[in-house]
Amino acid sequence: MLGLIPLLFGNLGTPELIIIVVVVLLLFGGKKIPELMRGIGKGVRSFKEGMNDITDEINRPADETTDDKSNKENKK
């Protein structure tokens, strides 16, 4: 499946991108595109925040166990 992705997107040249932009303009119009881009930006931001939260949760228990070991050593 991962080998298929470069085949799908690797051969896009300037003419193909221009056609895609024209089709998007025809479908959504000039006024609707900024709203769509704003929505996509919010979605990407939300995804990144979620990924950061998950990374923090994964790393937090490792930090807590390190703190517990150092507290035990300080008490001795």
N, C-alpha and C positions, 0 to 999 in steps of 0.2 A: 504494500500500500504506500509506504513512504517513497518508494522508487517511482511511483506514478506522479507525484506532485511536481517534480521538475519538468516532466514531460508536458504537464498541463499548462504550466505558467512560464516555462523556460523559453518558449518560442514566440512570446508576445513582442511584436515590434511596434514602431511608431504608428504605422497605419492601423493596426489592430486596436491600439489604445485610443486613437482618435475616433474610431468607429464606436467603441464602448462609451466614450464620453458623449458623443452625439446621441446615442440611443438613450443614455441616462437622462440627458437634457430633454429629449422628446417625451420620455415617460413621466418624468417628475416635474419638469419646468424649472425655470431659474429661481423662483421664489422658494420652492420646496427643498432644494438641495442644501442650503445652509442649515435648515432644520434637521435634515437627515444626518449631515456631518456632525452637528451638535449632539445628536442622539448617539451616534457611533462613538464620539469622544467620551461621552458620559459612561457608555458601556465599557469602553477600554479602561477608563479610570477606575470604575467599580471592580473590574476584573483584577487590575493590578493591586488595588487595596486588599481584595480577598486573598490574593497570592501572598502578599506581605503578612497578612494576619495569620495565614496557615504557617508560613515560615517562622513567624514569631512564636507560635504555639509549639512547633516542633523543637525549636531551640530553647525555649523557656525551661522545660524539665531538665535539660542537660545543665543549664546554668544553676538551677536550684540544687541539683545533686552536688555540684562543685561547691556551692556555698555551704551545704550541710557538712561536707568533709572538712572544709576549712574551719567551720565553727567547732567541730569536735576536736580538732587539733589545737585550737586556741584554748579550749577548756582544760586540756590536759596539762 
